[in-house]
Amino acid sequence: MRETLANLRLKDLASERILNQARSFAYQALARRGHSRRELEEKLQRHGFGAETVSSVLKELETKRYLNDRAFALAWSQKAVEHKFLGPLALQRELELKGIDREIIQEVLEKLYTGTPEEHLAMKAIRRKLAQVRGGKAKALQRSMAGYLARKGFTSEVIEKVVKRQNDIQ
């Protein structure tokens, strides 16, 4: 019986050590940048931690509010709109890929695009692209701009308006 208790104690110590390693790995990942719950879960799993360990660490991080999909989605989205000039369709796609819940995505989209007209953001994206693209014929440039804005996630109505106004930018 003594040997059995000793083995159980060793297993408990090993489990605690693994849990501490997973916890440390998660804290390091969050220190580098914010993560969605799914992103961090996948990182922990790729690093070789078991499902029970991953679940325990994620629950602990959520309880301590170090892991919050709503806060992550809003902060990440604000940067994406500000620096990449992403439209709502592209932003929605990116957030879905990060494992963010549809309800949270809708909240974020409403917050970010209610105050700023899409056209304004699309014009910023076009200005940046025009600074990169020199020369070329007008029609080819218009097609290029339309494709660029479509990949940025803007609706066809916004793309049409902005591309028509493109000559004002140049």
C-alpha positions as CSV (number, residue, x, y, z in Angstrom):
1,M,0.0,0.0,0.0
2,R,2.9,2.3,0.7
3,E,4.2,1.8,-2.7
4,T,0.9,2.7,-4.2
5,L,0.6,5.9,-2.3
6,A,4.1,6.8,-3.3
7,N,3.3,6.2,-7.0
8,L,0.1,8.3,-6.7
9,R,2.1,11.1,-5.2
10,L,4.6,10.9,-8.0
11,K,1.8,11.0,-10.6
12,D,0.3,14.1,-8.8
13,L,3.7,15.8,-8.9
14,A,4.1,15.0,-12.6
15,S,0.7,16.3,-13.4
16,E,1.3,19.5,-11.5
17,R,4.6,20.0,-13.3
18,I,2.9,19.6,-16.7
19,L,0.1,22.0,-15.6
20,N,2.7,24.6,-14.6
21,Q,4.6,24.2,-17.9
22,A,1.3,24.7,-19.8
23,R,0.4,27.7,-17.6
24,S,3.9,29.2,-18.2
25,F,3.6,28.6,-22.0
26,A,0.2,30.3,-22.1
27,Y,1.4,33.3,-20.1
28,Q,4.4,33.7,-22.4
29,A,2.1,33.6,-25.5
30,L,-0.2,36.2,-24.0
31,A,2.7,38.4,-23.0
32,R,3.8,38.6,-26.7
33,R,0.3,39.4,-28.0
34,G,-3.4,38.9,-27.3
35,H,-5.0,35.7,-28.4
36,S,-8.5,34.4,-28.8
37,R,-9.4,31.4,-26.7
38,R,-9.3,29.1,-29.8
39,E,-5.9,30.4,-30.9
40,L,-4.4,29.8,-27.4
41,E,-6.0,26.4,-27.2
42,E,-4.5,25.4,-30.6
43,K,-1.1,26.6,-29.5
44,L,-1.2,24.6,-26.3
45,Q,-2.3,21.5,-28.2
46,R,0.4,21.9,-30.8
47,H,2.9,22.2,-28.0
48,G,1.9,18.8,-26.9
49,F,-0.3,19.5,-23.8
50,G,-3.3,17.2,-23.3
51,A,-6.9,18.2,-23.5
52,E,-7.4,18.1,-19.8
53,T,-4.4,20.3,-19.1
54,V,-5.3,22.8,-21.9
55,S,-8.9,23.0,-20.6
56,S,-7.7,23.7,-17.0
57,V,-5.3,26.4,-18.1
58,L,-7.8,28.1,-20.3
59,K,-10.4,28.1,-17.6
60,E,-7.9,29.6,-15.1
61,L,-6.9,32.3,-17.6
62,E,-10.6,33.2,-18.3
63,T,-11.3,33.3,-14.5
64,K,-8.4,35.7,-14.0
65,R,-9.6,37.7,-17.1
66,Y,-6.3,37.2,-18.9
67,L,-8.2,35.5,-21.7
68,N,-11.3,37.3,-23.0
69,D,-12.6,36.9,-26.6
70,R,-14.7,40.0,-26.5
71,A,-11.9,42.3,-25.4
72,F,-9.4,40.6,-27.8
73,A,-11.8,40.9,-30.8
74,L,-12.4,44.6,-30.2
75,A,-8.7,45.4,-29.7
76,W,-7.5,43.3,-32.6
77,S,-10.2,44.7,-34.9
78,Q,-9.5,48.3,-34.0
79,K,-5.9,47.8,-35.0
80,A,-6.8,46.0,-38.2
81,V,-9.2,48.7,-39.3
82,E,-6.7,51.5,-38.3
83,H,-3.6,50.0,-39.9
84,K,-4.8,47.6,-42.6
85,F,-8.0,49.5,-43.5
86,L,-10.1,46.3,-43.4
87,G,-13.7,46.5,-44.5
88,P,-16.4,44.7,-42.5
89,L,-16.5,41.6,-44.7
90,A,-12.7,40.9,-44.3
91,L,-12.8,41.8,-40.6
92,Q,-15.7,39.3,-40.1
93,R,-13.7,36.6,-42.0
94,E,-10.6,37.2,-39.9
95,L,-12.4,37.1,-36.6
96,E,-14.2,33.9,-37.6
97,L,-10.7,32.4,-38.4
98,K,-9.6,33.3,-34.9
99,G,-12.5,31.4,-33.4
100,I,-14.5,34.4,-32.2
101,D,-18.3,33.8,-31.6
102,R,-20.7,35.3,-34.2
103,E,-22.4,37.3,-31.5
104,I,-19.2,39.0,-30.5
105,I,-18.3,39.6,-34.2
106,Q,-21.5,41.4,-34.7
107,E,-21.0,43.6,-31.7
108,V,-17.5,44.5,-32.9
109,L,-18.6,45.3,-36.4
110,E,-21.4,47.5,-35.1
111,K,-19.0,49.4,-32.8
112,L,-16.3,49.9,-35.4
113,Y,-18.4,50.7,-38.5
114,T,-21.2,52.7,-37.0
115,G,-19.2,55.9,-36.6
116,T,-17.0,55.6,-39.6
117,P,-18.5,55.4,-43.1
118,E,-17.1,52.5,-45.1
119,E,-16.4,54.8,-47.9
120,H,-14.0,56.9,-45.8
121,L,-12.1,53.8,-44.9
122,A,-12.1,52.5,-48.4
123,M,-10.7,55.9,-49.6
124,K,-7.8,55.6,-47.1
125,A,-7.1,52.1,-48.4
126,I,-7.1,53.4,-52.0
127,R,-4.8,56.2,-51.1
128,R,-2.3,53.8,-49.7
129,K,-2.6,51.5,-52.7
130,L,-2.2,54.4,-55.1
131,A,1.0,55.4,-53.3
132,Q,2.3,51.9,-54.0
133,V,1.1,51.7,-57.6
134,R,2.7,54.0,-60.1
135,G,1.8,54.3,-63.8
136,G,-0.6,52.0,-65.6
137,K,-3.6,52.7,-67.6
138,A,-6.8,54.1,-66.1
139,K,-9.0,51.0,-66.7
140,A,-6.4,48.6,-65.5
141,L,-5.8,50.7,-62.4
142,Q,-9.6,50.8,-61.7
143,R,-9.8,47.1,-61.9
144,S,-6.8,46.7,-59.7
145,M,-8.4,49.1,-57.1
146,A,-11.7,47.3,-57.3
147,G,-10.0,43.9,-56.7
148,Y,-7.9,45.4,-53.9
149,L,-11.0,46.7,-52.1
150,A,-12.9,43.5,-52.6
151,R,-10.0,41.6,-51.0
152,K,-10.1,44.1,-48.1
153,G,-13.7,43.1,-47.5
154,F,-15.7,46.1,-48.8
155,T,-19.1,45.7,-50.3
156,S,-19.6,46.1,-54.1
157,E,-21.6,49.3,-53.5
158,V,-18.8,51.0,-51.6
159,I,-16.2,49.7,-54.1
160,E,-18.2,51.2,-57.0
161,K,-18.5,54.6,-55.3
162,V,-14.9,54.8,-54.3
163,V,-13.4,53.7,-57.7
164,K,-15.6,56.3,-59.4
165,R,-14.1,58.9,-57.1
166,Q,-10.6,57.6,-57.6
167,N,-9.7,60.3,-60.2
168,D,-10.3,62.9,-57.4
169,I,-7.6,61.2,-55.3
170,Q,-4.9,61.4,-58.0
